């Protein structure tokens, strides 16, 4: 992603001032945010306070190795004041601050993967776009919802006073950067409020917003409080005004407080700070562990997916603190990839304060904490599953990510299997709402396996010829059509003592659902059609591995089946699309002996017999969702038979 591009540059040697253009995506985002988030305007303060708190956290961590970075001021804080006459709000912190390069990169660019994809999905409909922007994360630019001009004055901790930087913009396509003298490290943001946003330049309004959205921030948020001395009669004494700074938030780490003292609203507000999201989480789990391993975790399941959820290399993980000192934002080592949607905080005593990503990979305590947090995350989902509606919301959003679990985490396979949801012939709708436990409960008497079919789409799965005998006998079949499903089922071998069976692979075994008489009748039919089977195999030659009669069909004349342990068609297509060479597998052709077309085939001779045999094979491949090597030859054969 490119940083800001020069539109024009004016070099004033005294302060090296230059005007730069916003990255294109920023212009579009600003325009949409200013109009789409109008009804959520007050979130600007939450976002700016969150950024300031992060800057303080980062300085505290950097100062572990070099406390000179504090520059004699180690009492980290955020200060907010307003000027009603000038119609401004100023927010400052004494955190890590920024140099000129940081300012241009951070305030001129949206440095996050998926930006272009995000913008494609914006439609101009305010309600829909507001949700999308919340999903993307609002950040610094939310200031423009209430301000028509923003100025930022900042200096990176540890640099000279002459290396301060000022950034100014009206949010209309360009911004100005200039060098300034700044004695104090950290960042000061001044919002020049719009005419219709003057309500925010008010002590009571600002204090209530801090308490509503940022009470949980560990860094104290202070505001000026002016008191005057009073005489004996209670009148204010002129000239006795004294202004002090009052801390208006709780200023203790929310996760370190007892659960009984934290309200649901506080948990929700903290999630919005951690996840940079402005929708509520679906659920959360707050736990303090003492003993051999000591740590506190606060994990959340979001209500919506981030844009980079399917980027397995994207930023993910929990915020890591060691003894309440912030260490890193996306500590991915503490949760497996298939739980990458979980957000939250981990605070531990088990790691050294100067831990890095590289050291984390070598610390044995990390694996122990990871195993515990994984269990905690899965337990949280199991609890959420008791609320069917809420869990369906979760599954519709994150289900395809959770399906990666059985292959990645064999030790928790049974637990994850219990959380999976599938579409099924029980309801014949595309909604994946059926748990495996529900399927097992509904199994027919004598049924020993959990049956499923995999296809490229829900309709292809629902209408698969392989389901015909199952529908006739009232046996439920899971309908799988997600890209990951074939891979999932290769790792999911059993549930609750029942094995899984792909209805399109191997011999059909309905267990004790079929009576002895039925089985005997099938054997007799197979014997009677031996001659037909032999003729079809000779006609098709190398086109098939085997030909046999089947009892799995009631309406279709034929179907193709793969050997039991062969890779499925869906997985083959995905692998081939990825450029993976695979050995060719010949299908098994199964014929329905009671179908009129098969009867016609049996009575045909010579070239007509061969043409009909190939037509039945090609139709069976098409019905399976497969692709013909030579579609034109199929059409030619069909036309030839139709006009014969």
Backbone torsions as a table, in degrees:
resi	resn	phi	psi	omega
1	UNK	NA	130.8	-176.6
2	UNK	-80.6	154.5	174.1
3	UNK	-86.4	-175.6	-175.9
4	UNK	-57.0	147.5	179.6
5	UNK	-105.1	147.7	179.3
6	UNK	-71.4	126.3	170.6
7	UNK	-99.5	-43.0	173.0
8	UNK	-153.5	157.1	179.0
9	UNK	-140.2	127.2	176.7
10	UNK	-116.8	120.7	-176.4
11	UNK	-96.1	104.7	173.0
12	UNK	-102.0	104.4	-169.8
13	UNK	-55.1	-27.7	-178.7
14	UNK	-63.4	-42.6	-177.1
15	UNK	-132.5	13.3	174.0
16	UNK	45.5	62.6	-179.1
17	UNK	-92.5	134.3	176.0
18	UNK	-142.7	148.6	179.0
19	UNK	-106.1	127.1	-176.4
20	UNK	-122.5	157.0	178.7
21	UNK	-93.4	140.7	174.0
22	UNK	-62.9	150.7	169.3
23	UNK	-58.6	145.2	-175.2
24	UNK	-52.0	-43.6	-177.8
25	UNK	-62.0	-34.3	-179.5
26	UNK	-65.6	-43.2	179.1
27	UNK	-56.5	-47.6	-178.4
28	UNK	-63.9	-42.7	-177.9
29	UNK	-65.3	-43.1	-179.9
30	UNK	-59.8	-46.7	-178.7
31	UNK	-59.5	-45.6	-178.6
32	UNK	-70.2	-39.1	-178.0
33	UNK	-64.7	-43.7	-176.4
34	UNK	-60.7	-35.0	-177.7
35	UNK	-93.7	-35.0	-173.7
36	UNK	-82.0	-30.5	-173.8
37	UNK	-98.8	19.9	-175.7
38	UNK	-54.6	-40.0	-176.6
39	UNK	-77.3	-9.8	179.2
40	UNK	-112.6	31.2	-169.2
41	UNK	-56.8	-36.5	-171.9
42	UNK	-65.7	-12.2	-178.6
43	UNK	-69.1	-11.6	-179.7
44	UNK	-57.5	-39.0	-176.3
45	UNK	-69.4	-40.6	177.5
46	UNK	-58.2	-45.3	-177.4
47	UNK	-64.8	-43.7	-178.1
48	UNK	-68.6	-37.2	177.8
49	UNK	-67.3	-40.6	178.3
50	UNK	-59.4	-44.8	179.1
51	UNK	-62.8	-41.3	-179.6
52	UNK	-65.6	-40.1	178.6
53	UNK	-64.1	-40.0	177.4
54	UNK	-61.9	-40.1	179.9
55	UNK	-63.7	-38.3	177.4
56	UNK	-68.0	-42.2	177.5
57	UNK	-58.6	-42.6	-176.6
58	UNK	-67.8	-36.1	177.8
59	UNK	-68.5	-41.5	-179.8
60	UNK	-58.8	-40.2	-179.7
61	UNK	-70.1	-45.3	-179.3
62	UNK	-63.0	-32.9	-177.3
63	UNK	-74.7	-10.4	175.7
64	UNK	-59.3	-37.7	179.2
65	UNK	-90.9	-22.2	-174.9
66	UNK	-149.6	89.6	-175.5
67	UNK	-74.6	-2.6	174.2
68	UNK	-66.4	-19.1	179.8
69	UNK	-63.9	-23.5	177.1
70	UNK	-67.5	-21.2	-179.7
71	UNK	54.0	39.5	176.5
72	UNK	79.6	5.5	-178.5
73	UNK	-130.4	83.0	-174.1
74	UNK	-94.1	1.3	178.7
75	UNK	-86.2	90.6	-175.5
76	UNK	-69.3	140.1	-175.1
77	UNK	-162.1	162.3	173.3
78	UNK	-122.7	134.2	-179.2
79	UNK	-122.9	138.1	178.5
80	UNK	-127.3	130.3	171.8
81	UNK	-142.3	164.7	-179.0
82	UNK	-136.6	162.3	177.0
83	UNK	-130.7	103.7	-175.7
84	UNK	-64.2	-34.6	-178.2
85	UNK	-71.3	-44.3	179.9
86	UNK	-81.0	-9.6	180.0
87	UNK	60.8	48.7	-179.5
88	UNK	-128.5	155.6	169.1
89	UNK	-124.0	133.9	177.9
90	UNK	-119.4	131.3	178.3
91	UNK	-125.3	125.5	-178.4
92	UNK	-132.1	153.4	174.2
93	UNK	-136.7	159.1	174.7
94	UNK	-110.1	45.6	178.7
95	UNK	-85.8	-151.7	-169.9
96	UNK	-70.8	-27.2	178.6
97	UNK	71.1	-179.6	-177.2
98	UNK	-136.3	149.7	169.5
99	UNK	-96.6	-176.7	-174.5
100	UNK	-59.4	-43.1	-179.3
101	UNK	-64.2	-41.5	178.7
102	UNK	-60.2	-43.9	-177.6
103	UNK	-60.8	-47.6	-178.4
104	UNK	-65.2	-41.7	-178.4
105	UNK	-69.8	-43.9	-173.8
106	UNK	-81.8	-31.4	-174.9
107	UNK	-105.7	1.0	177.7
108	UNK	-116.9	-5.8	-172.4
109	UNK	-136.0	148.6	167.1
110	UNK	-98.5	99.1	-173.6
111	UNK	-86.2	72.4	180.0
112	UNK	-150.6	136.2	-178.9
113	UNK	-66.4	152.2	177.2
114	UNK	88.9	5.5	-177.0
115	UNK	-59.2	-47.9	-177.1
116	UNK	-63.0	-42.1	179.8
117	UNK	-62.8	-40.7	178.5
118	UNK	-58.9	-47.3	-176.7
119	UNK	-67.6	-30.7	177.9
120	UNK	-60.7	-32.5	-173.7
121	UNK	-84.3	-9.3	178.4
122	UNK	-75.7	136.8	-169.9
123	UNK	-116.1	-17.2	-173.7
124	UNK	97.0	-7.3	174.6
125	UNK	-84.9	119.5	-170.1
126	UNK	-57.0	-47.7	-175.1
127	UNK	-63.5	-44.8	-179.0
128	UNK	-66.6	-43.8	-176.9
129	UNK	-67.0	-33.8	178.8
130	UNK	-61.0	-39.6	178.7
131	UNK	-66.3	-41.3	-178.8
132	UNK	-65.6	-41.6	-179.1
133	UNK	-64.4	-39.0	176.6
134	UNK	-61.6	-34.8	179.6
135	UNK	-69.5	-31.1	-177.1
136	UNK	-78.9	-27.6	-174.3
137	UNK	98.8	128.2	-169.4
138	UNK	-92.3	-55.7	175.0
139	UNK	69.4	-154.5	-172.8
140	UNK	-54.5	-38.7	-172.8
141	UNK	-66.2	-13.2	178.8
142	UNK	-62.6	-20.0	177.3
143	UNK	-56.3	-31.0	-177.7
144	UNK	-74.1	-6.3	174.9
145	UNK	-67.9	-32.9	-177.8
146	UNK	-113.0	-13.5	-175.1
147	UNK	-116.0	142.9	174.3
148	UNK	-96.7	-4.1	172.9
149	UNK	-154.4	140.2	177.3
150	UNK	-129.1	136.3	172.4
151	UNK	-123.0	141.4	-179.3
152	UNK	-124.7	128.3	175.1
153	UNK	-119.4	126.9	-172.1
154	UNK	-150.2	156.6	170.9
155	UNK	-148.7	136.5	-179.2
156	UNK	-73.2	134.3	179.3
157	UNK	-58.5	135.3	178.6
158	UNK	93.7	-3.1	178.4
159	UNK	-103.2	170.6	-178.9
160	UNK	-70.8	153.3	178.8
161	UNK	-58.4	-28.4	-178.6
162	UNK	-75.1	-6.6	-176.5
163	UNK	-98.1	22.5	175.4
164	UNK	-70.4	158.6	-178.0
165	UNK	-134.5	139.6	173.4
166	UNK	-116.3	135.0	178.6
167	UNK	-122.5	130.8	179.1
168	UNK	-134.2	142.6	176.0
169	UNK	-160.7	150.9	172.5
170	UNK	-101.2	7.8	176.0
171	UNK	70.0	26.1	-174.5
172	UNK	-114.4	14.5	177.5
173	UNK	130.8	-18.0	179.1
174	UNK	-146.2	164.7	176.9
175	UNK	-143.6	158.0	-178.4
176	UNK	-115.2	136.3	178.5
177	UNK	-122.4	133.3	179.7
178	UNK	-140.0	150.6	174.3
179	UNK	-81.6	138.9	178.9
180	UNK	-139.3	163.7	169.1
181	UNK	-82.5	131.7	177.4
182	UNK	-147.0	113.3	-175.9
183	UNK	-70.1	-37.0	-174.1
184	UNK	-92.4	133.2	173.4
185	UNK	-77.1	168.2	-177.7
186	UNK	101.0	-165.5	-171.7
187	UNK	-132.5	140.0	175.6
188	UNK	-126.1	123.7	-178.5
189	UNK	-114.3	127.0	177.1
190	UNK	-114.4	122.9	178.2
191	UNK	-100.7	122.4	173.9
192	UNK	-91.8	102.5	-168.6
193	UNK	-67.9	147.2	173.7
194	UNK	-69.7	160.8	-179.5
195	UNK	-56.2	-38.3	-176.1
196	UNK	-88.5	11.5	179.4
197	UNK	-120.3	17.9	-177.9
198	UNK	-62.9	-22.7	-179.4
199	UNK	-56.0	-24.1	-176.2
200	UNK	-80.4	-15.5	178.0
201	UNK	-85.6	62.1	-175.3
202	UNK	-148.1	131.8	-176.9
203	UNK	-54.5	-52.5	-174.7
204	UNK	-63.6	-41.7	-178.7
205	UNK	-63.1	-44.7	-178.6
206	UNK	-66.6	-42.6	179.2
207	UNK	-61.6	-42.4	-178.5
208	UNK	-66.0	-34.6	178.2
209	UNK	-69.3	-38.9	177.9
210	UNK	-62.0	-45.2	-178.4
211	UNK	-69.2	-33.0	-178.6
212	UNK	-72.3	-43.7	-171.0
213	UNK	-107.9	-24.0	-169.0
214	UNK	-129.8	21.4	-178.4
215	UNK	-62.7	-30.8	-174.7
216	UNK	-79.8	-10.8	-176.9
217	UNK	-64.7	131.0	-176.2
218	UNK	-70.9	-28.8	178.9
219	UNK	-73.8	131.7	178.9
220	UNK	-64.7	133.1	174.4
221	UNK	-103.4	117.3	-172.8
222	UNK	-112.6	149.1	174.6
223	UNK	-134.9	149.5	-178.2
224	UNK	-70.4	142.2	177.9
225	UNK	-131.3	122.5	-177.0
226	UNK	-103.1	128.0	178.0
227	UNK	-124.1	145.7	178.0
228	UNK	-120.9	147.0	176.8
229	UNK	-73.1	151.6	-179.0
230	UNK	-121.5	148.2	177.8
231	UNK	-82.2	-175.8	-175.5
232	UNK	-62.3	-24.4	-178.6
233	UNK	-92.8	4.6	176.8
234	UNK	85.6	10.8	179.2
235	UNK	-89.6	145.6	179.1
236	UNK	-67.8	137.7	179.0
237	UNK	-90.9	119.6	-176.7
238	UNK	-61.6	135.8	178.1
239	UNK	85.3	2.9	-177.4
240	UNK	-100.1	11.4	-176.8
241	UNK	-61.8	132.5	175.8
242	UNK	-127.8	125.4	-179.6
243	UNK	-103.4	127.7	176.7
244	UNK	-123.9	162.3	177.4
245	UNK	-96.8	124.8	-177.7
246	UNK	-110.1	131.3	176.4
247	UNK	-77.6	123.9	-173.5
248	UNK	-106.3	-5.4	176.5
249	UNK	-109.7	170.8	-179.9
250	UNK	-61.8	-38.6	174.9
251	UNK	60.3	29.5	169.4
252	UNK	-127.2	146.6	-178.2
253	UNK	-59.5	121.7	-175.1
254	UNK	-57.3	-40.0	-176.2
255	UNK	-68.5	-17.0	-179.3
256	UNK	-87.8	-7.7	178.7
257	UNK	-84.7	151.0	177.1
258	UNK	-61.4	144.1	-178.3
259	UNK	-55.2	-37.5	-176.3
260	UNK	-65.0	-18.2	-177.7
261	UNK	-98.4	0.3	-177.5
262	UNK	-110.6	125.9	-179.1
263	UNK	-83.7	162.2	177.2
264	UNK	-58.1	-39.5	-179.5
265	UNK	-63.5	-36.9	178.2
266	UNK	-67.8	-40.7	176.9
267	UNK	-60.4	-43.5	-178.9
268	UNK	-65.0	-42.6	179.9
269	UNK	-64.0	-38.1	-180.0
270	UNK	-67.5	-37.5	176.6
271	UNK	-58.2	-43.7	-177.5
272	UNK	-63.2	-32.7	176.5
273	UNK	-70.3	-45.2	-176.9
274	UNK	-68.8	-42.8	-171.9
275	UNK	-94.6	-7.2	-174.1
276	UNK	51.2	47.8	-178.9
277	UNK	-125.8	150.4	175.2
278	UNK	-117.0	22.4	168.5
279	UNK	-106.0	158.7	-178.2
280	UNK	-73.5	152.0	173.6
281	UNK	-73.8	160.0	176.6
282	UNK	-75.9	-40.1	-179.4
283	UNK	-162.1	170.5	178.6
284	UNK	-152.7	163.6	179.5
285	UNK	-140.9	121.8	-175.8
286	UNK	-116.2	117.5	-175.3
287	UNK	-139.3	139.4	174.5
288	UNK	-114.2	124.8	-177.1
289	UNK	-113.0	129.0	178.0
290	UNK	-125.1	157.1	-178.3
291	UNK	128.2	-137.7	-179.4
292	UNK	-60.5	-43.6	176.3
293	UNK	-108.9	130.7	178.6
294	UNK	-117.0	119.2	176.3
295	UNK	-160.9	161.8	174.1
296	UNK	-122.4	133.8	177.3
297	UNK	-127.0	145.2	173.1
298	UNK	-134.2	104.8	-174.4
299	UNK	-110.1	143.0	-179.6
300	UNK	-126.0	144.8	167.2
301	UNK	-103.6	116.5	-177.8
302	UNK	-66.8	162.0	176.7
303	UNK	-87.7	-14.5	179.9
304	UNK	-144.1	158.9	-175.9
305	UNK	-86.1	142.3	172.1
306	UNK	-73.0	163.1	-176.2
307	UNK	-68.0	-26.8	-175.7
308	UNK	-101.1	26.6	-175.4
309	UNK	-60.2	-36.7	-176.0
310	UNK	-90.4	4.3	172.4
311	UNK	-89.2	100.8	-175.1
312	UNK	-67.2	-13.2	177.8
313	UNK	-99.8	1.2	-176.8
314	UNK	-72.3	172.8	179.4
315	UNK	-67.1	134.4	179.3
316	UNK	-160.4	175.8	176.5
317	UNK	106.9	179.1	-176.9
318	UNK	-96.2	161.5	170.9
319	UNK	-76.4	126.0	-177.5
320	UNK	-101.8	127.4	173.5
321	UNK	-121.5	144.9	171.7
322	UNK	-118.5	113.4	-176.1
323	UNK	50.7	47.3	176.3
324	UNK	68.2	10.0	172.7
325	UNK	-97.5	124.1	-178.7
326	UNK	-63.4	132.4	-179.9
327	UNK	-112.7	-52.2	179.3
328	UNK	-157.0	155.0	-175.4
329	UNK	-76.5	-48.7	-173.1
330	UNK	-119.4	75.3	-179.7
331	UNK	-81.9	92.2	-171.9
332	UNK	-77.8	-11.3	-174.5
333	UNK	-71.5	-11.6	-171.4
334	UNK	-99.9	-1.8	176.3
335	UNK	-140.2	144.0	178.3
336	UNK	-70.3	162.9	-177.0
337	UNK	-58.8	-36.2	-175.8
338	UNK	-73.3	-7.2	173.1
339	UNK	-110.8	26.2	-174.3
340	UNK	-67.4	-11.3	177.9
341	UNK	-78.2	-16.2	-177.8
342	UNK	-72.7	133.1	177.5
343	UNK	-112.0	166.2	174.8
344	UNK	150.2	-161.5	-173.3
345	UNK	-132.6	139.6	171.4
346	UNK	-125.2	125.8	178.1
347	UNK	-123.5	119.6	-173.9
348	UNK	-132.3	156.8	173.5
349	UNK	-101.1	-3.9	-168.8
350	UNK	-84.7	-5.4	-177.9
351	UNK	-118.6	154.8	178.8
352	UNK	-77.7	155.1	-175.4
353	UNK	-66.1	-25.6	-178.6
354	UNK	-97.6	29.0	-178.1
355	UNK	-65.9	144.7	178.0
356	UNK	-124.3	173.9	178.9
357	UNK	-58.9	-38.0	-178.4
358	UNK	-67.6	-42.9	-179.9
359	UNK	-66.6	-33.1	179.7
360	UNK	-59.2	-36.2	-177.3
361	UNK	-66.9	-20.0	-176.0
362	UNK	-105.7	-1.9	-174.8
363	UNK	-89.9	119.9	-178.1
364	UNK	-62.9	-26.8	179.5
365	UNK	-65.7	-26.3	180.0
366	UNK	-61.8	-43.7	-179.8
367	UNK	-64.0	-37.9	179.7
368	UNK	-66.5	-43.8	179.6
369	UNK	-67.2	-39.1	179.6
370	UNK	-60.0	-45.1	179.8
371	UNK	-61.4	-40.6	-179.1
372	UNK	-69.1	-42.0	-179.5
373	UNK	-69.5	-34.7	176.9
374	UNK	-61.9	-45.9	178.1
375	UNK	-61.3	-42.1	-179.8
376	UNK	-62.6	-42.5	179.6
377	UNK	-63.5	-43.2	-179.8
378	UNK	-68.4	-37.3	176.8
379	UNK	-64.6	-37.1	178.9
380	UNK	-62.9	-40.5	178.9
381	UNK	-69.9	-37.3	178.4
382	UNK	-62.4	-39.6	178.3
383	UNK	-67.8	-41.0	178.9
384	UNK	-62.8	-33.4	-176.9
385	UNK	-63.9	-16.7	177.8
386	UNK	-68.5	-24.4	174.4
387	UNK	-97.8	98.9	-170.7
388	UNK	-58.2	-42.6	-177.1
389	UNK	-66.4	-46.3	179.3
390	UNK	-63.0	-41.3	-178.1
391	UNK	-68.3	-33.7	177.8
392	UNK	-64.4	-38.0	175.5
393	UNK	-60.5	-46.0	177.8
394	UNK	-60.3	-48.3	-174.5
395	UNK	-63.7	-42.3	179.7
396	UNK	-59.9	-29.4	-177.1
397	UNK	-89.6	-45.4	-170.2
398	UNK	-118.6	1.8	-174.9
399	UNK	-55.2	-43.3	-176.5
400	UNK	-67.9	-22.6	175.8
401	UNK	-78.0	-41.8	179.5
402	UNK	-63.2	-27.4	179.2
403	UNK	-65.2	-15.1	176.0
404	UNK	-73.0	-16.6	-171.3
405	UNK	-60.8	-51.6	-175.8
406	UNK	-57.0	-31.9	178.3
407	UNK	-78.4	-31.0	-174.9
408	UNK	-90.8	-25.2	-170.8
409	UNK	-135.7	74.1	-177.0
410	UNK	-57.0	-31.0	-176.6
411	UNK	-67.0	-24.0	179.8
412	UNK	-111.5	19.0	-172.7
413	UNK	-57.2	-44.8	-177.4
414	UNK	-64.8	-40.2	179.2
415	UNK	-63.4	-45.0	-179.0
416	UNK	-66.0	-40.3	179.7
417	UNK	-56.9	-37.3	179.2
418	UNK	-67.3	-19.8	-178.6
419	UNK	-94.3	-10.2	-176.9
420	UNK	-73.3	150.0	176.8
421	UNK	-130.3	143.9	-175.8
422	UNK	-135.5	155.6	166.0
423	UNK	-77.0	156.8	-174.0
424	UNK	-155.1	157.1	175.9
425	UNK	-68.5	-8.7	178.0
426	UNK	-62.9	-36.0	179.4
427	UNK	-119.4	-18.0	179.8
428	UNK	56.5	28.7	173.9
429	UNK	-113.2	158.1	-176.2
430	UNK	-73.7	-12.7	-179.1
431	UNK	-65.2	126.7	177.4
432	UNK	-85.1	94.4	-171.4
433	UNK	-130.4	-1.7	-174.4
434	UNK	-100.6	124.0	177.3
435	UNK	-81.7	154.6	178.2
436	UNK	-63.0	-33.6	178.7
437	UNK	-63.2	-37.7	177.7
438	UNK	-66.2	-40.6	178.9
439	UNK	-60.0	-48.5	-177.9
440	UNK	-59.9	-39.4	179.9
441	UNK	-63.4	-32.0	-176.3
442	UNK	-91.5	-0.2	-175.8
443	UNK	-59.0	144.1	179.7
444	UNK	-69.9	155.8	176.6
445	UNK	-63.5	129.2	-179.0
446	UNK	92.0	-9.8	179.5
447	UNK	-78.6	130.5	-176.7
448	UNK	-114.3	-8.4	-175.0
449	UNK	-125.8	158.1	172.8
450	UNK	-97.1	115.8	-174.9
451	UNK	-94.3	143.2	177.1
452	UNK	-147.4	159.6	175.0
453	UNK	-132.2	140.5	-179.9
454	UNK	-113.4	133.1	177.8
455	UNK	-146.9	172.0	-177.4
456	UNK	-76.4	-19.8	179.3
457	UNK	-145.1	162.4	-179.7
458	UNK	-62.1	-42.7	-178.8
459	UNK	-63.5	-39.3	178.2
460	UNK	-64.0	-38.2	178.6
461	UNK	-68.2	-47.0	-176.2
462	UNK	-62.4	-34.2	-175.6
463	UNK	-102.3	13.9	-179.4
464	UNK	-60.8	134.4	177.8
465	UNK	-60.3	-21.9	-179.2
466	UNK	-65.6	-16.8	-177.3
467	UNK	-86.1	-7.8	-169.3
468	UNK	-58.6	-48.1	-178.8
469	UNK	-68.4	-32.5	-179.6
470	UNK	-68.5	-41.1	178.0
471	UNK	-65.5	-40.6	-178.9
472	UNK	-61.1	-39.3	-177.1
473	UNK	-93.6	0.1	178.5
474	UNK	71.5	28.2	178.5
475	UNK	-93.8	128.8	-177.3
476	UNK	-73.3	140.7	176.9
477	UNK	-129.9	134.4	176.1
478	UNK	-76.2	135.3	-177.1
479	UNK	-106.0	107.3	-174.3
480	UNK	-107.7	127.5	-178.0
481	UNK	-140.5	2.5	174.8
482	UNK	-73.7	151.4	-178.4
483	UNK	-57.9	-30.6	-174.9
484	UNK	-85.1	-8.4	-168.5
485	UNK	-62.2	-42.4	-179.1
486	UNK	-62.2	-41.4	178.3
487	UNK	-64.8	-42.8	178.8
488	UNK	-57.1	-48.4	-174.7
489	UNK	-70.4	-20.2	176.1
490	UNK	-71.1	-17.3	179.2
491	UNK	-107.8	-12.6	-177.9
492	UNK	-102.9	94.9	-172.4
493	UNK	-93.6	-28.8	178.9
494	UNK	-155.4	161.1	176.5
495	UNK	-146.7	128.3	178.1
496	UNK	53.6	38.3	177.5
497	UNK	80.4	-1.5	179.8
498	UNK	-103.6	132.4	178.2
499	UNK	-84.3	157.5	177.9
500	UNK	-93.0	147.0	178.3
501	UNK	-136.3	123.1	175.0
502	UNK	-78.7	120.3	-174.7
503	UNK	-69.3	-11.4	-179.2
504	UNK	-102.2	12.4	-179.6
505	UNK	-129.8	143.4	171.8
506	UNK	65.4	-168.5	179.7
507	UNK	-72.0	142.4	177.8
508	UNK	-79.8	123.5	-179.9
509	UNK	-128.0	107.0	179.8
510	UNK	-94.1	10.6	177.1
511	UNK	63.7	-139.3	-176.8
512	UNK	-85.3	4.8	177.6
513	UNK	-65.8	-33.2	177.0
514	UNK	-88.9	136.3	178.5
515	UNK	-82.5	168.1	-179.6
516	UNK	-61.9	-36.5	-179.6
517	UNK	-62.8	-43.0	179.1
518	UNK	-60.6	-45.1	-178.0
519	UNK	-63.4	-38.4	-179.9
520	UNK	-66.9	-41.1	179.6
521	UNK	-63.1	-38.3	179.3
522	UNK	-64.4	-41.6	179.5
523	UNK	-62.8	-40.3	179.7
524	UNK	-65.9	-40.2	178.4
525	UNK	-62.6	-45.1	-179.6
526	UNK	-58.8	-39.9	-179.5
527	UNK	-66.9	-41.2	-177.9
528	UNK	-66.7	-27.0	-175.9
529	UNK	-100.6	12.1	-178.1
530	UNK	-56.0	-41.4	-178.2
531	UNK	-64.6	-43.3	178.6
532	UNK	-61.0	-46.1	-179.1
533	UNK	-58.4	-43.0	-179.4
534	UNK	-63.6	-44.0	-179.8
535	UNK	-63.6	-42.6	-179.6
536	UNK	-64.3	-42.1	180.0
537	UNK	-62.0	-41.1	179.0
538	UNK	-65.8	-38.3	-178.7
539	UNK	-68.3	-39.8	-176.3
540	UNK	-86.4	-21.0	176.1
541	UNK	55.6	-124.6	-177.1
542	UNK	-75.7	-2.7	-178.4
543	UNK	-67.8	-21.8	179.8
544	UNK	-134.7	157.3	178.0
545	UNK	-81.6	-35.6	-175.2
546	UNK	-162.4	155.6	173.9
547	UNK	-126.8	139.2	178.0
548	UNK	-153.4	164.0	172.3
549	UNK	-88.1	154.3	-174.5
550	UNK	-133.3	157.3	172.1
551	UNK	-114.4	10.6	-178.7
552	UNK	-83.3	-9.6	-177.3
553	UNK	-108.0	143.5	174.2
554	UNK	-121.2	-34.6	-176.2
555	UNK	-111.8	-27.1	-175.5
556	UNK	-92.8	150.4	-179.5
557	UNK	-77.2	-28.7	-175.8
558	UNK	-158.3	162.8	173.5
559	UNK	-149.6	159.5	175.7
560	UNK	-106.8	142.8	-177.5
561	UNK	-129.2	146.3	176.0
562	UNK	-100.0	154.5	172.4
563	UNK	-56.9	152.5	-170.3
564	UNK	-55.4	-41.3	-174.5
565	UNK	-102.0	17.4	-180.0
566	UNK	-83.9	150.7	176.0
567	UNK	-63.9	137.1	-178.1
568	UNK	-68.5	161.1	-179.2
569	UNK	-59.4	-42.5	-177.7
570	UNK	-61.3	-46.6	-179.6
571	UNK	-65.3	-38.3	178.2
572	UNK	-59.7	-44.5	-178.0
573	UNK	-64.8	-39.2	179.0
574	UNK	-64.6	-45.3	-179.4
575	UNK	-64.0	-42.4	-179.8
576	UNK	-66.3	-38.1	178.3
577	UNK	-64.6	-28.0	178.9
578	UNK	-85.3	4.2	177.4
579	UNK	84.5	17.2	-179.4
580	UNK	-88.5	115.3	179.6
581	UNK	-71.1	133.1	-179.1
582	UNK	-127.7	143.4	177.3
583	UNK	-66.1	145.6	-178.8
584	UNK	-70.3	139.0	177.6
585	UNK	-120.2	125.1	178.6
586	UNK	-83.0	136.1	-179.9
587	UNK	-79.0	165.2	171.4
588	UNK	-98.9	125.1	179.3
589	UNK	-94.2	125.3	178.3
590	UNK	-114.1	130.9	-176.1
591	UNK	-106.1	141.1	177.2
592	UNK	-89.1	105.6	-172.2
593	UNK	-65.3	-18.0	-177.2
594	UNK	-97.4	6.0	-177.6
595	UNK	-89.0	143.9	-177.3
596	UNK	-60.6	-36.6	-179.0
597	UNK	-66.7	-36.6	178.9
598	UNK	-69.7	-36.3	176.2
599	UNK	-63.6	-40.2	178.5
600	UNK	-65.2	-40.3	178.0
601	UNK	-59.6	-43.0	-177.0
602	UNK	-63.4	-31.8	-178.1
603	UNK	-88.9	-5.2	-177.1
604	UNK	-85.1	160.9	179.4
605	UNK	-132.5	161.4	169.6
606	UNK	55.5	-133.4	-174.3
607	UNK	-63.2	-37.7	179.9
608	UNK	-61.7	-40.3	178.3
609	UNK	-59.8	-47.2	-179.1
610	UNK	-62.7	-44.0	-179.6
611	UNK	-60.7	-46.5	-179.3
612	UNK	-63.8	-39.4	179.4
613	UNK	-61.0	-44.7	179.4
614	UNK	-67.5	-37.5	178.4
615	UNK	-62.1	-44.3	178.9
616	UNK	-61.8	-40.8	178.5
617	UNK	-64.2	-47.9	-178.4
618	UNK	-63.2	-41.1	178.9
619	UNK	-63.7	-38.7	179.5
620	UNK	-64.5	-38.5	178.4
621	UNK	-66.7	-42.5	179.5
622	UNK	-63.2	-44.0	-179.3
623	UNK	-62.0	-26.8	179.7
624	UNK	-79.5	-7.9	-176.7
625	UNK	88.3	12.5	-179.3
626	UNK	-85.0	176.3	-179.2
627	UNK	-117.7	135.3	178.9
628	UNK	-79.8	139.9	177.2
629	UNK	-66.1	-34.3	-177.1
630	UNK	-137.2	81.0	-178.1
631	UNK	-60.3	-35.0	-178.5
632	UNK	-62.6	-38.0	179.5
633	UNK	-65.4	-37.6	178.2
634	UNK	-62.5	-47.0	-179.8
635	UNK	-61.3	-43.4	-179.0
636	UNK	-60.7	-45.1	179.7
637	UNK	-62.8	-44.5	-178.3
638	UNK	-61.4	-46.5	178.8
639	UNK	-60.8	-39.1	-178.9
640	UNK	-62.8	-42.6	-179.4
641	UNK	-70.6	-40.2	-178.2
642	UNK	-65.3	-31.2	-177.1
643	UNK	-97.3	1.2	-178.0
644	UNK	-69.6	NA	NA
